[in-house]
Amino acid sequence: MPRLADEGLYVASESTFYRVLREHGQSQHRGKARASTKRPRVEHVASAPNQVWSWDITYLKGLVRGAFIYLYLVVDVYSRRVMGWQVHQEESTDKAAALIRSCWAEAGRPEGLTLHSDNGGPMKGATMPSGVSDDS
């Protein structure tokens, strides 16, 4: 099929191919990797500041082509206040954990704080202070 696509001939969309495979029981997971598992979506609601923080690491283009710098950012979900940020030359679990700990200390160590993030490597590996629940 890729050869036909290179020639500008399209038989069906990618989603149609997957649908037909599913209908014929041919879309089973293959390979050594585990099949993905469905998890319930967690919703966070904040009714005041320092109840839920969200954080992430964003890639920013560096001065050299193909090189990046990393913006670590922590935001309070309720007030949308930037609780802290740092820029580093590498993505690091230790740097992420240090930023979270310093933001938490500067905010007065709020008890019961929920820290939300995606499931990136540093988010999974960062050691959080006690009193902060890491609800990725």
N, C-alpha and C positions, 0 to 999 in steps of 0.2 A: 503493500500500500504506500509506503513512503516514496517509492519510485513513481507511482501514479501522481502523487501530490506534487513531486518535483516537476512533472510534466503539466501541472495545472488541472489534472483530472481528479475530482473529489467524488467518491462513491457515497460517503456518509460522514457525518460528524463523529468526533471521538466519542461523545456521549452515546450516540447511536450504536457504535461498535460495542461499548461496554454493556449497554442494555441488551443487545442480542446475545452477548456472551453469558450474561446473568440468566436470561430466559432459557438457555440451553445448559445451564449448570457448569459453565466453563470459566467462571470468574473466581475460582478458589485462590486463596493466598498461596503463593509459591515462595520457595527460598528458605533460608535459615532464619530470617527475621521473624519475630512474633507478629501475628496479626494484630491490628489495632483494636483497642477495646473502647467501647463507648462508656463515658463517665457522665454522671449528671452534671449539668451546668450549675456552677455556684454563683449566686448573686449576692452582692454586698450592698448594703444600704447604710448610709451614714446620716445621722440626724444632728450631728454636731462635729466640730473639728476634732482631730486626733482620735477618731474611731477607726477609720479606714484610710490607709495610705496605699498608693500605687507606685510602682517603680519599674524602671526599665533601663536598658543600655542601648543607646542609639549609635550607629556607625556614621561617622562624618568623614568626608573625603579629606585626606591628608595632602601635604604639599607635593608628595611624590605619587605618580600615577600608580594605582593599585594598592596604595598604603592608606590606612585608615587611622583615625583617632576615635576614642570612645567616650561618649557623654553618658555619665551615670546620673540619673535624675529621679528624685523622690518627690511626689506630689500628694498633698492632702486631698482626698476625694471630695469632701464636703466644701471646703473653702477654696479649693483649687490653688492653694498657696504652695509655692515651691519650698519644700522643707529642707532640701539640700541638693547639691550637684557637684560633680567633679569631672574633670577631663583627664583621661589617661591614654597611654600609648598601647596598652594591651587590655584585653578583657580578662578580669581576674576575680575569682570567688573571694579572695582575701580583701581586695580593694572594695568590692561590693559590700561585704559584711562590715568593714570599717566605716563606710559611709552610712549604712543603716544604723549602726551603733551610735555614731556621732549625732545623727539627726534625732534619734530617740532620746539621747541624753539632753540635747538642746531643747527639746520639747517638754522636758520635765518628766521623762520616763512614764508616759501615759500607760496605765494598766489596761489590758484587754484590747490593745491596738491590733487590728488585722492588717497584715501587710500583703497586698495582692501583687502578683506578677504573672508573666507568662511562664512557660516551662523551659526557658533557656538554661544552659549549663550553670552559669554563675548564680542564677536564681535558685536552682535546686540545691547547689552546694554551699550557699552562703550560710554561715552559722549566725542565727539570730539571737538577740538578747532574750533572757527570760522575761515574760510579760508581753512579748510580741508574738502573736500567732502568725506563722507563715502559711497563708492559705492560697497557694498558687493555683 
